[in-house]
Amino acid sequence: MITLDNAGKKFSREWIFRALSYEFKTGNPVSITGPNGSGKSTLVKAIAGTIPLNEGSVSYTRNGEPVPEEKWYQLSGISTPYLELIEEFTLSESIDFHARFRPFVDGLSRNEFISRLGLEKHSHKYLRDFSSGMKQKLKLGFAFFTQNEVLILDEPTANIDQKGYEWYMEEVQKLVPERVVIISSNEPREYTFCTEQLSVSDFKR
């Protein structure tokens, strides 16, 4: 479970959100919504622990025990537009590099991982030569198929075609029962399966 307690974040003198208390739980997927520029990505970054709050707190709890902040990343799978890939790597090299730090689910091999993404023809292609949709699919693959308990996705289907969108919907819904799932988006079709909705605009002060 991830808990926000009276959380607030501001830039300069402007509060992006304030007095936000919420609990994100396994099996209850939540969509974070709001228009462009409303602060969705800022909230996601705060939940992930990549930026500090100005007031309040974020906490992770696992099996009833608090998780130290320095270990949050071990529990999280994250895909965001601002998450960079190492474009000097080939697809195979990128997967091998990732696996050195975070194991895949079900002991997936490199070839099995590539197959799940449908990128078998591109295993030796450099990421700099990937289309934006292929890069997005790889980011999602790392988030989906790495062993984790929290799934944080910001604009998950940006640059992905219809076939990629259908792949996303199929894979993400498999994970809902066993993970804390948080989708930041202003595209309703990306979060049709979410049972709860959190609008950042409701916490402007």
TORLUMTI-415972 format. One record per residue (C-alpha): x, y, z; residue in three letters. Coordinates in steps of 0.25 Angstrom, whole numbers, plus 5000, padded with zeros to 4 digits. Example, Ala and Ser with C-alpha at 12.3 -4.5 7.8 and 13.67 -1.06 7.14 Angstrom:
2
504949825031ALA;505549965029SER;
END
This chain:
205
500050005000MET;500450144997ILE;499950255006THR;499950405003LEU;499750485016ASP;499350635014ASN;500350635003ALA;500650774996GLY;501650814985LYS;501950954980LYS;502851014970PHE;503251154974SER;501951214980ARG;500951124972GLU;500451004979TRP;500250894969ILE;499450814979PHE;499250824994ARG;498550755006ALA;498450624998LEU;498250495006SER;498050364999TYR;498350214999GLU;498750134987PHE;498449984990LYS;498749854982THR;497549814974GLY;496949954973ASN;497550024961PRO;497550174961VAL;497550274950SER;498150414953ILE;497450504944THR;497450654940GLY;497650744928PRO;499050764922ASN;499950844932GLY;499050814944SER;500150744951GLY;499850594948LYS;501350564945SER;501850644958THR;500950554966LEU;501450434960VAL;502850474963LYS;502550504977ALA;501850364979ILE;503050294973ALA;503950374982GLY;504750444971THR;504450584976ILE;504150624990PRO;502850684995LEU;502850825002ASN;501850775012GLU;501250645017GLY;501750505014SER;501850385005VAL;501950245011SER;502050105006TYR;501549985014THR;501849845011ARG;501149735019ASN;500849835029GLY;502249875031GLU;502850015026PRO;503750015014VAL;505050105015PRO;504950205004GLU;506350164999GLU;505650024995LYS;504450084988TRP;505050064975TYR;505249914977GLN;503749904978LEU;503349994966SER;503149974951GLY;503150114945ILE;502850164931SER;502850314928THR;503150404916PRO;504350464923TYR;504950324926LEU;506150314917GLU;506650194910LEU;508150174907ILE;508050184892GLU;509450144889GLU;509049994893PHE;508349894884THR;507049844889LEU;507749714894SER;508849794901GLU;507749884908SER;507049764913ILE;508349694918ASP;508749824925PHE;507349844932HIS;507349694936ALA;508649714944ARG;507949804953PHE;506449764953ARG;506049614951PRO;504949584941PHE;503649514945VAL;503549364943ASP;505049354940GLY;504849414926LEU;506049404917SER;506449514908ARG;505749444896ASN;504449424903GLU;504449564908PHE;504649614893ILE;503549514889SER;502549574899ARG;502749704892LEU;502649654878GLY;504049714875LEU;504749584870GLU;505249654857LYS;505949764865HIS;506749694875SER;508049744869HIS;507549884865LYS;508050004873TYR;507050074881LEU;507350204875ARG;506850144862ASP;505550104869PHE;504250184866SER;503650254877SER;502550154878GLY;503550034879MET;504350114890LYS;503050134898GLN;502649984897LYS;504049954902LEU;503850044914LYS;502549984917LEU;503149844916GLY;504149874926PHE;503049924936ALA;502149804933PHE;503149684933PHE;504049734944THR;503849674958GLN;503049784965ASN;501849814974GLU;501549954969VAL;501249994955LEU;501350144952ILE;501050184937LEU;500950324932ASP;500350344918GLU;500550194916PRO;500050194901THR;500750314896ALA;501250294882ASN;500750154882ILE;499850104870ASP;498550024871GLN;499149894872LYS;500149944883GLY;498949994890TYR;498249864890GLU;499549794895TRP;499649894906TYR;498149874911MET;498349724911GLU;499649724919GLU;499349834929VAL;498049774933GLN;498749634936LYS;499549714947LEU;498349784954VAL;498049674964PRO;499449664969GLU;500049804968ARG;499749944973VAL;499450004959VAL;499450154957ILE;499150214943ILE;499450364940SER;498650404928SER;497650504921ASN;497250394911GLU;496050314917PRO;496350194908ARG;497650174916GLU;496950154929TYR;495650084926THR;495949974936PHE;496250064947CYS;495250054959THR;495650184965GLU;495950324960GLN;496850434966LEU;496750574960SER;497950664963VAL;497050784960SER;496250754973ASP;497450784981PHE;497850924976LYS;497951024987ARG;
END
